[in-house]
Amino acid sequence: MSLFDIRVPAVLLRIDRNPFHHGTLGAVRSLGRAGVDVHVVAESGNSPVSASRFVTQSHPPPPPGARADEIVLALRRVAARVARPAVLIPMDDASALAVGARRDALAPAYLLPETPDRVPARVADKAELADLCADLDVPHPSTIVPESPAEAATAAWRLGLPLVAKWSRPWLLPAGTGLRSTMVVHSAREARELFHRSPEAGSRLLLQAFLPPGPESDWFFHGYADRAGVLRGGGTGVKLLAWPRGAGLTAVGRWTPNPRVAALAERLVAELGYRGILDLDFRRGPSGRHHLLDFNPRPGAQFRLFADSAGLDVVRALHLDLTHRPLPDGRALAGREFVVENYAPLVALRPAAGSRELAWHADDDRGPGQALRRLWTRHAARRLWTRLGPAAPAAPRPTGPGPAVPAPVPFPSDLSDDERASSC
């Protein structure tokens, strides 16, 4: 008999248009393998995710920049097609905040954690997170939110150069502006010029002290806070390789116990009364303290790293808990690795010393890996042609069977804001 109530489907919501979001595929496979019907509300026409045999049905997402009420209407249309209550899992910040703000309007068509209304918005906004960390005495990089161009320039000298510049609500960044969610600033002039672009960015500019990267300095915590506030289905991990290097998403991560990071996560959940899935990013500073950089009220893209010996991960924990099923007790698989093939191809091709999961290739679900090879090769060729002009060589076509992986493309702008690093 299945641990899961397979009468209750899952609906994955992603507004971001990134076709290479491997976290969505991880959630599809995790629940689909458990026998749960998985509906995906996301752009699917050019995404390898749609090739998964575990997708029950794809539905068109709300348009980029949609208001919360528009997102609710789109989800109600999906609910009418599904025709039974479903567990709803937002996969990016914009959808997580919209769902959190309209939780009552989405019931009873959707099952959702009972987290306090304002909490998701407070932790996702980087300016509010800085204030929250100060109030709770949680280590966080020194942060200034300038109110004028002059204050931005002064802040650069107060914090020291280089420094990190962020937009407080990166999901509001419009496409085509060239603005990135996180940047390294090397002069007071750069800080002043960025402040002038605040109206264009749609949110406040933050300037933060620079914490230099180093070996095993970037850590993350994934977990699910259940109805009682107990963290399940996750753990602490270290980023072994980032893309872009030093300031990007986790291309290679390893499950590594870290009691200090776990204790900080537990304290944050208890203080905030948070319920649901969370993804926290930390950087260890020169003093040895782990500074919180990001609190994402949704699954992180590499959440499948933390699949334990009982097969429990954060999305399975959510489904079991919201359907009032017991969560199995598994043991942590310390040393397990997660590799994103298109950003770490050489690592993916090397034999694994221990337990390892690839983001795209799976023996029981080959479609997404094959689709990625085709789409990423075209994507790489297109980007190289744009950058280098007619003299650029065409990218080779993938050949042969199996989990072959394409080479990475060094264009950080191709990443969604949810996948870009909060640390530099």
C-alpha positions in Angstrom: 0.0 0.0 0.0 1.3 3.5 -0.9 2.3 5.9 1.8 0.7 8.6 -0.3 -3.0 9.5 -0.8 -2.8 9.2 -4.6 -6.4 10.4 -4.8 -4.9 13.9 -4.2 -3.0 15.3 -7.2 -0.3 17.9 -7.1 -0.2 21.2 -9.0 3.2 22.8 -9.6 3.1 26.5 -10.4 5.9 28.5 -12.0 5.5 31.9 -13.5 9.2 32.4 -14.4 9.8 31.6 -18.1 13.2 29.8 -17.6 12.8 26.5 -19.6 15.9 25.0 -17.9 14.4 25.0 -14.4 15.5 21.6 -13.1 13.8 22.0 -9.7 10.4 21.7 -11.5 11.5 18.4 -13.0 12.7 17.2 -9.6 9.2 17.8 -8.1 7.5 16.2 -11.1 9.6 13.0 -10.7 9.5 12.9 -7.0 5.7 12.9 -6.8 5.1 11.1 -10.0 7.2 8.1 -8.9 5.1 8.0 -5.7 2.0 7.5 -7.9 0.7 11.1 -7.5 -0.9 12.8 -10.6 1.3 15.8 -11.3 -0.1 18.9 -13.1 2.4 21.5 -14.3 1.3 25.2 -14.6 4.3 26.6 -16.4 5.7 27.5 -19.8 6.1 24.1 -21.3 6.5 24.5 -25.1 10.3 24.7 -25.0 11.1 23.0 -21.7 12.6 19.5 -21.2 10.2 19.1 -18.2 7.3 18.6 -20.5 9.1 15.4 -21.9 8.8 13.7 -18.5 6.6 10.7 -18.4 5.5 11.7 -14.9 3.7 14.9 -16.1 0.0 14.1 -16.0 -1.0 17.4 -17.8 0.5 20.7 -18.6 -1.4 24.0 -18.2 -0.6 27.5 -19.5 0.8 29.7 -16.8 -0.2 33.3 -15.9 1.7 35.9 -17.9 4.9 37.3 -16.5 4.2 40.2 -14.2 0.7 38.9 -13.5 -1.0 40.3 -10.4 -2.0 38.0 -7.5 -5.7 38.1 -8.6 -4.8 37.1 -12.1 -2.8 34.2 -10.7 -5.7 33.1 -8.6 -8.0 33.1 -11.7 -5.5 31.0 -13.6 -5.3 28.5 -10.8 -9.1 28.3 -10.5 -9.2 27.4 -14.2 -6.7 24.6 -13.5 -8.7 23.5 -10.5 -11.8 23.2 -12.7 -9.9 20.9 -15.0 -8.4 18.8 -12.3 -11.9 18.6 -10.6 -10.6 17.5 -7.1 -8.7 19.2 -4.3 -4.9 19.3 -5.0 -1.7 20.1 -3.2 -0.4 23.3 -4.7 3.4 23.8 -4.8 4.8 27.2 -6.0 8.2 26.8 -7.6 9.4 30.4 -7.8 9.3 33.5 -5.7 6.5 35.4 -7.6 4.1 32.4 -7.4 5.0 31.7 -3.8 4.2 35.3 -2.8 1.0 35.4 -4.8 -0.2 32.1 -3.3 0.7 33.2 0.2 -1.2 36.4 -0.2 -4.3 34.7 -1.6 -4.4 31.5 0.4 -8.0 31.9 1.5 -9.2 32.6 -2.1 -7.5 29.3 -3.3 -9.2 27.1 -0.7 -10.8 24.6 -0.8 -9.6 23.8 -4.3 -6.0 23.7 -3.1 -4.3 22.3 0.0 -1.7 24.8 1.4 0.4 25.1 4.6 -0.9 27.5 7.2 1.9 29.9 7.3 1.2 33.5 8.6 0.0 35.7 5.8 2.9 38.3 5.8 5.8 35.9 6.4 6.5 34.7 2.8 6.6 38.4 1.6 8.8 39.5 4.5 11.4 36.8 4.0 11.5 37.0 0.2 12.1 40.7 0.2 15.8 41.2 0.7 15.5 44.5 2.5 12.9 43.2 4.9 15.0 40.1 5.4 18.0 42.2 6.5 15.8 44.0 9.1 14.4 40.6 10.2 17.9 39.2 10.8 18.8 42.3 12.8 15.7 41.8 15.0 16.4 38.1 15.5 20.2 38.4 15.9 20.8 36.1 12.9 24.1 36.8 11.2 23.6 38.7 8.0 26.0 40.9 5.9 26.0 44.5 6.8 23.3 46.1 4.7 22.4 49.7 3.7 19.2 50.7 1.8 20.1 54.1 0.3 17.4 56.7 -0.1 19.3 58.9 -2.6 22.2 58.6 -5.1 24.4 60.4 -2.6 23.6 57.9 0.1 24.4 55.1 -2.3 27.8 56.6 -3.0 28.5 57.1 0.7 27.4 53.6 1.5 30.0 52.3 -0.8 32.7 53.9 1.3 31.1 52.9 4.6 30.8 49.2 3.6 34.1 49.0 1.7 34.8 48.1 -1.9 34.0 45.9 -3.6 30.4 45.5 -2.3 27.3 43.6 -3.3 24.3 45.3 -4.8 20.9 43.6 -4.9 17.3 44.5 -5.8 15.0 43.8 -2.8 12.4 42.1 -5.0 14.3 40.5 -7.9 11.2 38.8 -9.3 10.0 42.3 -10.4 13.0 42.9 -12.7 11.7 43.5 -16.2 13.2 41.5 -19.1 15.5 43.2 -21.5 17.0 45.8 -19.1 20.3 44.2 -18.5 19.7 44.5 -14.8 20.7 41.5 -12.7 19.4 40.5 -9.3 22.8 40.5 -7.7 25.9 42.4 -8.8 29.4 43.2 -7.5 30.0 47.0 -7.3 33.6 48.3 -7.5 33.1 52.0 -7.1 30.9 54.7 -5.5 30.0 55.8 -9.0 28.6 52.4 -9.9 26.5 52.4 -6.7 25.2 55.9 -7.6 24.3 54.9 -11.1 22.5 51.7 -10.0 20.4 53.8 -7.6 19.2 55.9 -10.5 17.8 52.7 -12.1 15.6 51.8 -9.1 12.3 52.9 -10.8 13.3 50.7 -13.7 14.1 47.7 -11.4 10.7 48.0 -9.6 12.1 47.7 -6.1 14.6 49.1 -3.7 18.4 48.9 -4.1 20.4 47.2 -1.3 24.1 47.5 -0.8 25.8 44.8 1.3 29.2 44.1 2.6 31.1 41.7 0.4 31.8 38.3 1.9 34.6 36.8 -0.2 34.0 33.3 -1.6 36.2 30.4 -0.7 36.3 26.6 -0.7 33.1 25.2 0.9 32.0 28.7 2.1 28.5 28.6 0.5 25.9 26.5 2.4 22.2 25.9 2.0 19.4 24.4 4.0 16.3 22.9 2.6 13.4 21.7 4.7 9.7 21.4 5.2 8.1 22.8 8.3 5.1 20.6 9.0 1.9 21.5 10.8 3.6 21.3 14.1 6.6 23.4 13.0 9.0 20.4 12.9 11.5 20.5 10.0 11.4 17.4 7.8 12.5 16.2 4.4 15.7 18.2 4.1 19.1 18.9 5.5 22.2 21.1 5.1 24.4 21.1 2.0 27.5 22.7 0.7 27.9 24.2 -2.8 30.9 22.5 -4.4 30.5 24.2 -7.8 28.5 27.2 -8.8 27.4 28.5 -12.2 28.4 31.2 -12.8 31.5 30.4 -10.8 31.6 32.0 -7.4 28.2 33.6 -7.6 25.6 31.4 -9.1 23.2 28.5 -8.7 24.4 25.1 -7.3 25.8 23.1 -10.1 27.3 20.5 -7.8 26.1 20.2 -4.2 26.9 17.7 -1.4 24.7 16.7 1.6 27.0 17.7 4.5 25.8 17.9 8.1 26.3 21.4 9.6 24.8 21.8 13.1 25.3 25.6 13.1 23.3 26.1 9.9 20.6 23.6 11.0 20.2 25.4 14.3 19.8 28.8 12.6 17.1 27.3 10.3 15.2 25.8 13.2 15.4 29.1 15.1 14.1 31.1 12.1 11.1 28.7 11.6 10.3 28.8 15.3 10.5 32.6 15.6 8.4 33.3 12.4 5.9 30.5 12.9 6.8 29.5 9.3 5.0 26.5 7.7 5.8 25.0 4.4 8.9 24.4 2.2 11.9 26.7 2.6 15.3 27.1 1.0 17.9 29.1 2.9 21.3 30.3 1.5 24.3 31.0 3.7 27.9 32.2 3.3 30.5 31.6 5.9 32.4 34.8 6.6 36.1 35.3 7.5 35.0 35.0 11.2 33.6 31.6 10.7 30.0 32.7 11.2 27.4 31.6 8.7 25.5 34.7 7.3 22.0 34.2 6.0 21.8 35.6 2.4 18.4 34.4 1.2 15.2 32.9 2.6 13.2 31.5 -0.3 9.6 30.4 0.7 9.6 27.6 -1.9 11.6 24.5 -3.0 15.2 25.2 -4.0 16.2 23.9 -7.4 18.5 21.3 -5.9 16.0 20.0 -3.2 16.4 16.4 -4.5 19.8 16.3 -3.0 18.1 15.7 0.3 16.2 12.5 -0.6 16.8 10.3 2.5 17.0 6.5 2.9 13.1 6.4 3.0 12.9 8.5 -0.2 11.5 11.5 1.7 12.3 15.0 0.3 10.6 18.3 0.9 7.8 18.0 -1.8 7.0 14.5 -0.6 6.9 15.7 3.0 4.5 18.5 2.0 2.1 16.2 0.2 2.1 13.6 3.0 1.6 16.2 5.7 -1.2 18.1 4.0 -3.0 14.9 3.2 -2.6 13.8 6.9 -0.4 10.9 6.1 2.5 9.8 8.4 6.0 10.8 7.2 8.5 7.9 7.1 11.6 8.1 9.3 14.6 7.8 7.1 18.3 8.4 7.8 20.3 11.2 6.2 22.5 10.2 3.3 25.5 12.4 4.1 27.9 12.6 1.2 25.1 12.3 -1.4 25.7 14.6 -4.4 23.5 16.5 -6.8 24.8 17.5 -10.2 23.3 19.8 -12.9 24.7 18.3 -16.1 24.4 21.4 -18.3 26.4 23.5 -15.8 28.8 20.8 -14.6 29.3 18.4 -17.5 32.7 17.0 -16.5 31.5 16.2 -13.0 28.4 14.5 -14.4 30.5 12.3 -16.7 32.9 11.2 -14.0 32.0 8.0 -12.0 30.4 8.9 -8.7 32.2 7.8 -5.5 28.9 7.5 -3.7 25.2 8.3 -4.0 24.5 10.9 -6.7 21.5 12.3 -8.6 21.6 14.1 -11.9 19.2 16.9 -12.5 18.1 15.9 -15.9 19.0 12.3 -16.8 17.2 9.4 -15.1 17.1 5.8 -16.3 13.3 5.6 -15.6 12.6 9.0 -17.3 14.9 9.5 -20.2 12.8 12.1 -22.1 13.9 15.2 -20.3 17.6 14.4 -20.5 17.3 13.8 -24.3 15.3 17.0 -24.7 17.8 18.9 -22.7 20.7 17.8 -25.0 18.8 19.0 -28.1 17.5 22.3 -26.6 20.8 23.2 -24.8 22.8 22.6 -28.0 20.6 25.0 -29.9 20.6 27.4 -27.0 24.4 27.4 -26.9 24.7 27.8 -30.6 22.3 30.7 -30.7 24.0 32.5 -27.8 27.5 32.0 -29.2 26.3 33.3 -32.6 24.9 36.4 -30.9 28.1 37.0 -29.0 30.7 36.2 -31.5 29.0 36.8 -34.8 29.2 34.8 -38.1 32.8 33.7 -37.3 31.6 31.6 -34.4 31.6 27.9 -35.0 28.4 26.0 -34.8 27.9 23.9 -31.7 28.3 20.2 -32.3 25.1 18.1 -32.4 24.8 15.6 -29.6 25.3 12.0 -30.6 24.9 8.6 -29.1 22.7 7.2 -26.4 22.8 7.6 -22.6 23.3 10.5 -20.2 25.6 12.5 -22.4 25.7 16.2 -21.3 26.2 19.4 -23.2 28.9 21.9 -22.3 27.9 24.9 -20.2 27.3 28.3 -21.7 28.8 31.2 -19.8 25.9 33.6 -19.9 24.5 34.4 -16.4 21.6 36.4 -17.9 20.1 33.1 -19.1 19.3 32.1 -15.5 16.1 33.1 -13.8 16.3 35.4 -10.9 15.3 32.5 -8.6 18.4 30.6 -9.8 20.9 33.3 -9.6 23.0 33.5 -6.5 22.3 35.7 -3.6 25.9 35.7 -2.8 28.9 37.1 -4.6 
